Amino acid sequence: MNNRVAKYFQTGRVDNIGQTAIQVTASSVICRNGIAIYADSGNTGAIYVGGPGVTAFGASGTDGFPLRPLDRFNFDIDNASGLFMVSNQGTTNRVFWFAR
């Protein structure tokens, strides 16, 4: 049996990502096989994904992983509430996420 096969999944969206870091979700969402983050095509800039102190192209030690419009990345993390995101442009940016 393949242990990577998910028996369930959860999806969501984060709107209004701006210059203040926000959580992917404040609720505890178990990610047995990680979480995929998709940057919306209408974003005005890059979204930076990281931990609670994530910055957007501000400091080399805290800058997050950049996702430009239409980028997707899978993060190996056990709970979605541990991911935060911030943008260096505007406040109308959004992402979609898929936890499995």
C-alpha positions as CSV (number, residue, x, y, z in Angstrom):
1,M,0.0,0.0,0.0
2,N,1.3,3.5,-0.9
3,N,1.5,5.7,2.2
4,R,1.4,8.8,0.1
5,V,-2.2,8.3,-1.0
6,A,-4.4,10.7,0.8
7,K,-7.7,9.6,2.2
8,Y,-8.9,13.2,2.4
9,F,-7.8,16.6,1.5
10,Q,-8.7,20.2,2.3
11,T,-8.6,23.3,0.2
12,G,-8.7,27.0,0.8
13,R,-8.0,30.5,-0.4
14,V,-6.1,33.4,1.2
15,D,-7.2,36.9,0.0
16,N,-5.7,40.4,0.5
17,I,-2.1,39.3,1.0
18,G,-0.2,42.6,1.5
19,Q,2.8,43.8,3.3
20,T,1.9,42.3,6.7
21,A,2.5,38.6,7.0
22,I,-0.6,36.5,7.4
23,Q,-1.2,32.8,8.0
24,V,-2.4,30.4,5.3
25,T,-5.0,29.4,7.9
26,A,-5.5,30.1,11.6
27,S,-7.1,26.7,12.0
28,S,-5.1,23.6,12.5
29,V,-5.1,21.7,9.2
30,I,-3.1,18.5,9.3
31,C,-1.0,17.9,6.1
32,R,0.0,14.3,6.0
33,N,1.6,14.8,2.5
34,G,2.3,18.5,2.6
35,I,0.5,21.5,1.1
36,A,0.5,22.9,-2.4
37,I,0.3,26.7,-2.8
38,Y,-0.9,28.3,-6.1
39,A,-0.4,32.0,-6.8
40,D,-3.3,33.6,-8.5
41,S,-2.9,34.9,-12.1
42,G,-4.1,38.3,-11.1
43,N,-1.5,39.0,-8.4
44,T,0.4,42.3,-8.7
45,G,3.6,40.9,-7.4
46,A,5.3,38.0,-5.8
47,I,4.0,36.3,-2.7
48,Y,6.7,35.2,-0.2
49,V,5.9,32.1,1.8
50,G,7.7,31.2,5.1
51,G,7.5,31.1,8.8
52,P,5.9,33.6,11.2
53,G,8.6,36.2,10.6
54,V,8.6,36.0,6.8
55,T,9.5,39.1,4.9
56,A,9.1,40.1,1.2
57,F,12.5,40.8,-0.3
58,G,13.5,42.7,2.9
59,A,16.2,40.7,4.7
60,S,18.2,37.7,3.5
61,G,17.6,35.7,6.7
62,T,13.8,36.1,6.7
63,D,12.8,36.4,3.1
64,G,10.2,33.7,2.1
65,F,10.1,31.5,-0.9
66,P,8.8,33.7,-3.8
67,L,5.8,32.7,-5.8
68,R,5.0,34.8,-8.8
69,P,1.6,34.9,-10.5
70,L,0.7,31.3,-11.7
71,D,3.6,29.7,-9.7
72,R,2.9,26.6,-7.7
73,F,5.0,24.9,-5.0
74,N,4.6,22.0,-2.7
75,F,5.7,22.5,0.9
76,D,6.5,19.5,3.1
77,I,4.9,20.7,6.3
78,D,2.7,18.8,8.8
79,N,0.2,21.7,9.5
80,A,-0.9,24.5,7.2
81,S,-1.1,26.9,10.1
82,G,2.7,27.0,10.2
83,L,2.9,28.8,6.8
84,F,2.8,32.5,6.5
85,M,2.8,34.8,3.5
86,V,3.5,38.4,2.6
87,S,3.8,40.5,-0.6
88,N,6.0,43.4,-1.5
89,Q,3.3,45.0,-3.7
90,G,-0.3,45.8,-3.1
91,T,-2.9,44.1,-1.0
92,T,-5.0,42.4,-3.6
93,N,-2.9,39.3,-4.0
94,R,-4.3,35.8,-3.3
95,V,-3.3,32.2,-3.3
96,F,-5.1,28.9,-3.3
97,W,-4.0,26.0,-1.2
98,F,-4.5,22.2,-1.3
99,A,-3.5,20.2,1.8
100,R,-3.4,16.4,1.6
